[in-house]
Amino acid sequence: MIKSPYRHEKNLSYDSQGNILVRLLVGLVFLSEGIQKLLFPAADGAGRFAKLGIPHPQFLGPFVGATEIICGTLLIIGLFTRLAAVPLLVVILVAIYITKIPMLEQKGFWATAHEGRADFCMLIGLIFLVIYGAGKYSADSNLSKRKK
């Protein structure tokens, strides 16, 4: 549990109600992106991975897509939230490294900031979920109530 340094604020853990908004935002984006990687492999999956120079694109395209679908779904329902956020952190960090770092060197800060806004929002959302967990309205919260 993470306690606030301010006495008047509530404990910031599973009783946080607003976490559902972050879970839905991040989970729905990853779910959608994962489905697109499988539905449109030439444009969004293995084909795009090959264009970016990612090794073994025929394996990694569907693998990343499936990871995004599974972990995105877990975030949406709030089940194993912190654990599900970790593989997605790896996915988004690799995406930023492969696509945004070269862009920063070629096009500068503002073009990269514009193109990377969704990636950076997903990164911050995932970090939030790792730190604060699923929140009140989640399967994780229900499981922790049953254990007590």
PyMOL commands that place a pseudoatom at each C-alpha (Angstrom):
pseudoatom trace, name=CA, resn=MET, resi=1, chain=A, elem=C, hetatm=0, pos=[0.000, 0.000, 0.000]
pseudoatom trace, name=CA, resn=ILE, resi=2, chain=A, elem=C, hetatm=0, pos=[1.192, 3.470, -0.839]
pseudoatom trace, name=CA, resn=LYS, resi=3, chain=A, elem=C, hetatm=0, pos=[0.399, 6.057, 1.796]
pseudoatom trace, name=CA, resn=SER, resi=4, chain=A, elem=C, hetatm=0, pos=[0.077, 9.719, 1.010]
pseudoatom trace, name=CA, resn=PRO, resi=5, chain=A, elem=C, hetatm=0, pos=[2.474, 12.076, 2.801]
pseudoatom trace, name=CA, resn=TYR, resi=6, chain=A, elem=C, hetatm=0, pos=[-0.526, 14.328, 3.446]
pseudoatom trace, name=CA, resn=ARG, resi=7, chain=A, elem=C, hetatm=0, pos=[-2.650, 13.378, 6.433]
pseudoatom trace, name=CA, resn=HIS, resi=8, chain=A, elem=C, hetatm=0, pos=[-5.922, 14.487, 4.871]
pseudoatom trace, name=CA, resn=GLU, resi=9, chain=A, elem=C, hetatm=0, pos=[-5.588, 12.313, 1.757]
pseudoatom trace, name=CA, resn=LYS, resi=10, chain=A, elem=C, hetatm=0, pos=[-6.799, 8.734, 1.552]
pseudoatom trace, name=CA, resn=ASN, resi=11, chain=A, elem=C, hetatm=0, pos=[-4.541, 5.759, 1.113]
pseudoatom trace, name=CA, resn=LEU, resi=12, chain=A, elem=C, hetatm=0, pos=[-3.655, 5.398, -2.593]
pseudoatom trace, name=CA, resn=SER, resi=13, chain=A, elem=C, hetatm=0, pos=[-4.116, 1.711, -3.292]
pseudoatom trace, name=CA, resn=TYR, resi=14, chain=A, elem=C, hetatm=0, pos=[-6.985, -0.597, -4.207]
pseudoatom trace, name=CA, resn=ASP, resi=15, chain=A, elem=C, hetatm=0, pos=[-9.595, 1.825, -2.899]
pseudoatom trace, name=CA, resn=SER, resi=16, chain=A, elem=C, hetatm=0, pos=[-8.719, 4.353, -5.621]
pseudoatom trace, name=CA, resn=GLN, resi=17, chain=A, elem=C, hetatm=0, pos=[-11.771, 4.724, -7.852]
pseudoatom trace, name=CA, resn=GLY, resi=18, chain=A, elem=C, hetatm=0, pos=[-10.180, 6.640, -10.729]
pseudoatom trace, name=CA, resn=ASN, resi=19, chain=A, elem=C, hetatm=0, pos=[-7.738, 3.900, -11.655]
pseudoatom trace, name=CA, resn=ILE, resi=20, chain=A, elem=C, hetatm=0, pos=[-10.422, 2.345, -13.849]
pseudoatom trace, name=CA, resn=LEU, resi=21, chain=A, elem=C, hetatm=0, pos=[-10.059, 5.276, -16.254]
pseudoatom trace, name=CA, resn=VAL, resi=22, chain=A, elem=C, hetatm=0, pos=[-6.332, 4.662, -16.703]
pseudoatom trace, name=CA, resn=ARG, resi=23, chain=A, elem=C, hetatm=0, pos=[-6.908, 0.910, -17.024]
pseudoatom trace, name=CA, resn=LEU, resi=24, chain=A, elem=C, hetatm=0, pos=[-9.545, 1.422, -19.707]
pseudoatom trace, name=CA, resn=LEU, resi=25, chain=A, elem=C, hetatm=0, pos=[-7.478, 3.960, -21.621]
pseudoatom trace, name=CA, resn=VAL, resi=26, chain=A, elem=C, hetatm=0, pos=[-4.321, 1.865, -21.673]
pseudoatom trace, name=CA, resn=GLY, resi=27, chain=A, elem=C, hetatm=0, pos=[-6.035, -1.511, -21.965]
pseudoatom trace, name=CA, resn=LEU, resi=28, chain=A, elem=C, hetatm=0, pos=[-8.303, -0.529, -24.855]
pseudoatom trace, name=CA, resn=VAL, resi=29, chain=A, elem=C, hetatm=0, pos=[-5.440, 0.985, -26.844]
pseudoatom trace, name=CA, resn=PHE, resi=30, chain=A, elem=C, hetatm=0, pos=[-3.283, -2.122, -26.441]
pseudoatom trace, name=CA, resn=LEU, resi=31, chain=A, elem=C, hetatm=0, pos=[-6.210, -4.441, -27.148]
pseudoatom trace, name=CA, resn=SER, resi=32, chain=A, elem=C, hetatm=0, pos=[-6.983, -2.557, -30.356]
pseudoatom trace, name=CA, resn=GLU, resi=33, chain=A, elem=C, hetatm=0, pos=[-3.347, -2.450, -31.468]
pseudoatom trace, name=CA, resn=GLY, resi=34, chain=A, elem=C, hetatm=0, pos=[-2.914, -6.171, -30.775]
pseudoatom trace, name=CA, resn=ILE, resi=35, chain=A, elem=C, hetatm=0, pos=[-6.001, -7.083, -32.788]
pseudoatom trace, name=CA, resn=GLN, resi=36, chain=A, elem=C, hetatm=0, pos=[-4.779, -4.934, -35.683]
pseudoatom trace, name=CA, resn=LYS, resi=37, chain=A, elem=C, hetatm=0, pos=[-1.390, -6.671, -35.647]
pseudoatom trace, name=CA, resn=LEU, resi=38, chain=A, elem=C, hetatm=0, pos=[-3.179, -9.981, -36.175]
pseudoatom trace, name=CA, resn=LEU, resi=39, chain=A, elem=C, hetatm=0, pos=[-5.844, -8.752, -38.619]
pseudoatom trace, name=CA, resn=PHE, resi=40, chain=A, elem=C, hetatm=0, pos=[-3.502, -6.664, -40.772]
pseudoatom trace, name=CA, resn=PRO, resi=41, chain=A, elem=C, hetatm=0, pos=[-0.082, -8.323, -40.478]
pseudoatom trace, name=CA, resn=ALA, resi=42, chain=A, elem=C, hetatm=0, pos=[1.410, -6.690, -43.579]
pseudoatom trace, name=CA, resn=ALA, resi=43, chain=A, elem=C, hetatm=0, pos=[0.639, -3.169, -42.372]
pseudoatom trace, name=CA, resn=ASP, resi=44, chain=A, elem=C, hetatm=0, pos=[0.708, -3.460, -38.585]
pseudoatom trace, name=CA, resn=GLY, resi=45, chain=A, elem=C, hetatm=0, pos=[2.258, -6.800, -37.641]
pseudoatom trace, name=CA, resn=ALA, resi=46, chain=A, elem=C, hetatm=0, pos=[5.051, -8.829, -39.181]
pseudoatom trace, name=CA, resn=GLY, resi=47, chain=A, elem=C, hetatm=0, pos=[5.264, -6.620, -42.275]
pseudoatom trace, name=CA, resn=ARG, resi=48, chain=A, elem=C, hetatm=0, pos=[5.786, -3.482, -40.222]
pseudoatom trace, name=CA, resn=PHE, resi=49, chain=A, elem=C, hetatm=0, pos=[8.235, -5.289, -37.950]
pseudoatom trace, name=CA, resn=ALA, resi=50, chain=A, elem=C, hetatm=0, pos=[10.246, -6.355, -41.018]
pseudoatom trace, name=CA, resn=LYS, resi=51, chain=A, elem=C, hetatm=0, pos=[10.330, -2.765, -42.336]
pseudoatom trace, name=CA, resn=LEU, resi=52, chain=A, elem=C, hetatm=0, pos=[11.617, -1.590, -38.968]
pseudoatom trace, name=CA, resn=GLY, resi=53, chain=A, elem=C, hetatm=0, pos=[14.367, -4.213, -38.996]
pseudoatom trace, name=CA, resn=ILE, resi=54, chain=A, elem=C, hetatm=0, pos=[13.051, -6.188, -36.042]
pseudoatom trace, name=CA, resn=PRO, resi=55, chain=A, elem=C, hetatm=0, pos=[14.471, -9.721, -36.121]
pseudoatom trace, name=CA, resn=HIS, resi=56, chain=A, elem=C, hetatm=0, pos=[12.138, -12.684, -36.680]
pseudoatom trace, name=CA, resn=PRO, resi=57, chain=A, elem=C, hetatm=0, pos=[9.149, -10.522, -37.675]
pseudoatom trace, name=CA, resn=GLN, resi=58, chain=A, elem=C, hetatm=0, pos=[7.003, -13.551, -38.632]
pseudoatom trace, name=CA, resn=PHE, resi=59, chain=A, elem=C, hetatm=0, pos=[7.236, -14.744, -35.029]
pseudoatom trace, name=CA, resn=LEU, resi=60, chain=A, elem=C, hetatm=0, pos=[7.449, -11.451, -33.140]
pseudoatom trace, name=CA, resn=GLY, resi=61, chain=A, elem=C, hetatm=0, pos=[4.567, -9.735, -34.975]
pseudoatom trace, name=CA, resn=PRO, resi=62, chain=A, elem=C, hetatm=0, pos=[1.923, -12.235, -33.862]
pseudoatom trace, name=CA, resn=PHE, resi=63, chain=A, elem=C, hetatm=0, pos=[3.640, -12.720, -30.494]
pseudoatom trace, name=CA, resn=VAL, resi=64, chain=A, elem=C, hetatm=0, pos=[3.529, -9.006, -29.695]
pseudoatom trace, name=CA, resn=GLY, resi=65, chain=A, elem=C, hetatm=0, pos=[-0.037, -8.816, -31.006]
pseudoatom trace, name=CA, resn=ALA, resi=66, chain=A, elem=C, hetatm=0, pos=[-1.141, -11.681, -28.751]
pseudoatom trace, name=CA, resn=THR, resi=67, chain=A, elem=C, hetatm=0, pos=[0.688, -10.149, -25.786]
pseudoatom trace, name=CA, resn=GLU, resi=68, chain=A, elem=C, hetatm=0, pos=[-1.093, -6.833, -26.364]
pseudoatom trace, name=CA, resn=ILE, resi=69, chain=A, elem=C, hetatm=0, pos=[-4.476, -8.577, -26.624]
pseudoatom trace, name=CA, resn=ILE, resi=70, chain=A, elem=C, hetatm=0, pos=[-4.027, -10.712, -23.517]
pseudoatom trace, name=CA, resn=CYS, resi=71, chain=A, elem=C, hetatm=0, pos=[-2.437, -8.063, -21.305]
pseudoatom trace, name=CA, resn=GLY, resi=72, chain=A, elem=C, hetatm=0, pos=[-4.715, -5.308, -22.593]
pseudoatom trace, name=CA, resn=THR, resi=73, chain=A, elem=C, hetatm=0, pos=[-7.737, -7.445, -21.710]
pseudoatom trace, name=CA, resn=LEU, resi=74, chain=A, elem=C, hetatm=0, pos=[-6.318, -8.133, -18.247]
pseudoatom trace, name=CA, resn=LEU, resi=75, chain=A, elem=C, hetatm=0, pos=[-5.899, -4.379, -17.705]
pseudoatom trace, name=CA, resn=ILE, resi=76, chain=A, elem=C, hetatm=0, pos=[-9.465, -3.681, -18.826]
pseudoatom trace, name=CA, resn=ILE, resi=77, chain=A, elem=C, hetatm=0, pos=[-10.937, -6.131, -16.312]
pseudoatom trace, name=CA, resn=GLY, resi=78, chain=A, elem=C, hetatm=0, pos=[-8.317, -5.286, -13.700]
pseudoatom trace, name=CA, resn=LEU, resi=79, chain=A, elem=C, hetatm=0, pos=[-6.999, -8.800, -13.244]
pseudoatom trace, name=CA, resn=PHE, resi=80, chain=A, elem=C, hetatm=0, pos=[-3.305, -9.224, -12.366]
pseudoatom trace, name=CA, resn=THR, resi=81, chain=A, elem=C, hetatm=0, pos=[-2.959, -5.567, -13.311]
pseudoatom trace, name=CA, resn=ARG, resi=82, chain=A, elem=C, hetatm=0, pos=[0.576, -4.921, -12.121]
pseudoatom trace, name=CA, resn=LEU, resi=83, chain=A, elem=C, hetatm=0, pos=[1.806, -8.172, -13.651]
pseudoatom trace, name=CA, resn=ALA, resi=84, chain=A, elem=C, hetatm=0, pos=[-0.009, -7.536, -16.959]
pseudoatom trace, name=CA, resn=ALA, resi=85, chain=A, elem=C, hetatm=0, pos=[1.494, -4.057, -17.211]
pseudoatom trace, name=CA, resn=VAL, resi=86, chain=A, elem=C, hetatm=0, pos=[5.084, -5.369, -17.209]
pseudoatom trace, name=CA, resn=PRO, resi=87, chain=A, elem=C, hetatm=0, pos=[5.100, -7.062, -20.659]
pseudoatom trace, name=CA, resn=LEU, resi=88, chain=A, elem=C, hetatm=0, pos=[3.322, -4.019, -22.081]
pseudoatom trace, name=CA, resn=LEU, resi=89, chain=A, elem=C, hetatm=0, pos=[6.027, -1.797, -20.588]
pseudoatom trace, name=CA, resn=VAL, resi=90, chain=A, elem=C, hetatm=0, pos=[8.590, -3.870, -22.481]
pseudoatom trace, name=CA, resn=VAL, resi=91, chain=A, elem=C, hetatm=0, pos=[6.538, -3.564, -25.697]
pseudoatom trace, name=CA, resn=ILE, resi=92, chain=A, elem=C, hetatm=0, pos=[6.157, 0.211, -25.428]
pseudoatom trace, name=CA, resn=LEU, resi=93, chain=A, elem=C, hetatm=0, pos=[9.783, 0.801, -24.419]
pseudoatom trace, name=CA, resn=VAL, resi=94, chain=A, elem=C, hetatm=0, pos=[10.989, -1.228, -27.421]
pseudoatom trace, name=CA, resn=ALA, resi=95, chain=A, elem=C, hetatm=0, pos=[8.566, 0.678, -29.673]
pseudoatom trace, name=CA, resn=ILE, resi=96, chain=A, elem=C, hetatm=0, pos=[9.881, 4.012, -28.397]
pseudoatom trace, name=CA, resn=TYR, resi=97, chain=A, elem=C, hetatm=0, pos=[13.487, 2.877, -28.759]
pseudoatom trace, name=CA, resn=ILE, resi=98, chain=A, elem=C, hetatm=0, pos=[13.040, 1.549, -32.298]
pseudoatom trace, name=CA, resn=THR, resi=99, chain=A, elem=C, hetatm=0, pos=[10.781, 4.261, -33.706]
pseudoatom trace, name=CA, resn=LYS, resi=100, chain=A, elem=C, hetatm=0, pos=[11.059, 7.443, -31.667]
pseudoatom trace, name=CA, resn=ILE, resi=101, chain=A, elem=C, hetatm=0, pos=[14.773, 7.621, -30.840]
pseudoatom trace, name=CA, resn=PRO, resi=102, chain=A, elem=C, hetatm=0, pos=[15.810, 7.557, -34.530]
pseudoatom trace, name=CA, resn=MET, resi=103, chain=A, elem=C, hetatm=0, pos=[13.076, 10.097, -35.271]
pseudoatom trace, name=CA, resn=LEU, resi=104, chain=A, elem=C, hetatm=0, pos=[14.427, 12.359, -32.536]
pseudoatom trace, name=CA, resn=GLU, resi=105, chain=A, elem=C, hetatm=0, pos=[17.851, 12.288, -34.174]
pseudoatom trace, name=CA, resn=GLN, resi=106, chain=A, elem=C, hetatm=0, pos=[16.445, 12.866, -37.687]
pseudoatom trace, name=CA, resn=LYS, resi=107, chain=A, elem=C, hetatm=0, pos=[13.502, 15.232, -37.211]
pseudoatom trace, name=CA, resn=GLY, resi=108, chain=A, elem=C, hetatm=0, pos=[14.076, 16.831, -33.824]
pseudoatom trace, name=CA, resn=PHE, resi=109, chain=A, elem=C, hetatm=0, pos=[12.174, 17.127, -30.592]
pseudoatom trace, name=CA, resn=TRP, resi=110, chain=A, elem=C, hetatm=0, pos=[8.855, 18.617, -31.726]
pseudoatom trace, name=CA, resn=ALA, resi=111, chain=A, elem=C, hetatm=0, pos=[8.213, 16.155, -34.544]
pseudoatom trace, name=CA, resn=THR, resi=112, chain=A, elem=C, hetatm=0, pos=[9.066, 13.290, -32.203]
pseudoatom trace, name=CA, resn=ALA, resi=113, chain=A, elem=C, hetatm=0, pos=[6.894, 14.694, -29.421]
pseudoatom trace, name=CA, resn=HIS, resi=114, chain=A, elem=C, hetatm=0, pos=[3.991, 14.931, -31.855]
pseudoatom trace, name=CA, resn=GLU, resi=115, chain=A, elem=C, hetatm=0, pos=[4.433, 11.449, -33.330]
pseudoatom trace, name=CA, resn=GLY, resi=116, chain=A, elem=C, hetatm=0, pos=[5.170, 9.828, -29.986]
pseudoatom trace, name=CA, resn=ARG, resi=117, chain=A, elem=C, hetatm=0, pos=[2.378, 11.335, -27.916]
pseudoatom trace, name=CA, resn=ALA, resi=118, chain=A, elem=C, hetatm=0, pos=[0.362, 8.101, -27.760]
pseudoatom trace, name=CA, resn=ASP, resi=119, chain=A, elem=C, hetatm=0, pos=[3.458, 6.015, -26.966]
pseudoatom trace, name=CA, resn=PHE, resi=120, chain=A, elem=C, hetatm=0, pos=[4.473, 8.350, -24.151]
pseudoatom trace, name=CA, resn=CYS, resi=121, chain=A, elem=C, hetatm=0, pos=[0.920, 8.403, -22.748]
pseudoatom trace, name=CA, resn=MET, resi=122, chain=A, elem=C, hetatm=0, pos=[0.832, 4.601, -22.765]
pseudoatom trace, name=CA, resn=LEU, resi=123, chain=A, elem=C, hetatm=0, pos=[4.212, 4.515, -21.015]
pseudoatom trace, name=CA, resn=ILE, resi=124, chain=A, elem=C, hetatm=0, pos=[3.061, 6.885, -18.274]
pseudoatom trace, name=CA, resn=GLY, resi=125, chain=A, elem=C, hetatm=0, pos=[-0.254, 5.024, -17.902]
pseudoatom trace, name=CA, resn=LEU, resi=126, chain=A, elem=C, hetatm=0, pos=[1.546, 1.704, -17.519]
pseudoatom trace, name=CA, resn=ILE, resi=127, chain=A, elem=C, hetatm=0, pos=[3.939, 3.149, -14.935]
pseudoatom trace, name=CA, resn=PHE, resi=128, chain=A, elem=C, hetatm=0, pos=[0.909, 4.487, -13.031]
pseudoatom trace, name=CA, resn=LEU, resi=129, chain=A, elem=C, hetatm=0, pos=[-0.727, 1.038, -13.043]
pseudoatom trace, name=CA, resn=VAL, resi=130, chain=A, elem=C, hetatm=0, pos=[2.447, -0.695, -11.859]
pseudoatom trace, name=CA, resn=ILE, resi=131, chain=A, elem=C, hetatm=0, pos=[2.723, 1.762, -8.958]
pseudoatom trace, name=CA, resn=TYR, resi=132, chain=A, elem=C, hetatm=0, pos=[-0.935, 2.151, -7.939]
pseudoatom trace, name=CA, resn=GLY, resi=133, chain=A, elem=C, hetatm=0, pos=[-2.557, -1.059, -9.139]
pseudoatom trace, name=CA, resn=ALA, resi=134, chain=A, elem=C, hetatm=0, pos=[-6.004, -1.713, -10.527]
pseudoatom trace, name=CA, resn=GLY, resi=135, chain=A, elem=C, hetatm=0, pos=[-8.100, 0.389, -8.185]
pseudoatom trace, name=CA, resn=LYS, resi=136, chain=A, elem=C, hetatm=0, pos=[-11.455, -0.200, -6.553]
pseudoatom trace, name=CA, resn=TYR, resi=137, chain=A, elem=C, hetatm=0, pos=[-13.501, -1.388, -9.525]
pseudoatom trace, name=CA, resn=SER, resi=138, chain=A, elem=C, hetatm=0, pos=[-11.425, -4.360, -10.614]
pseudoatom trace, name=CA, resn=ALA, resi=139, chain=A, elem=C, hetatm=0, pos=[-11.073, -8.097, -10.415]
pseudoatom trace, name=CA, resn=ASP, resi=140, chain=A, elem=C, hetatm=0, pos=[-7.901, -7.558, -8.366]
pseudoatom trace, name=CA, resn=SER, resi=141, chain=A, elem=C, hetatm=0, pos=[-9.899, -5.626, -5.766]
pseudoatom trace, name=CA, resn=ASN, resi=142, chain=A, elem=C, hetatm=0, pos=[-12.532, -8.350, -5.610]
pseudoatom trace, name=CA, resn=LEU, resi=143, chain=A, elem=C, hetatm=0, pos=[-9.850, -11.019, -5.181]
pseudoatom trace, name=CA, resn=SER, resi=144, chain=A, elem=C, hetatm=0, pos=[-8.158, -9.103, -2.370]
pseudoatom trace, name=CA, resn=LYS, resi=145, chain=A, elem=C, hetatm=0, pos=[-11.526, -8.727, -0.556]
pseudoatom trace, name=CA, resn=ARG, resi=146, chain=A, elem=C, hetatm=0, pos=[-12.097, -12.492, -0.772]
pseudoatom trace, name=CA, resn=LYS, resi=147, chain=A, elem=C, hetatm=0, pos=[-8.688, -13.225, 0.740]
pseudoatom trace, name=CA, resn=LYS, resi=148, chain=A, elem=C, hetatm=0, pos=[-9.484, -11.154, 3.844]
for i in range(1, 148): cmd.bond("trace and resi %d" % i, "trace and resi %d" % (i + 1))
show_as sticks, trace
zoom trace
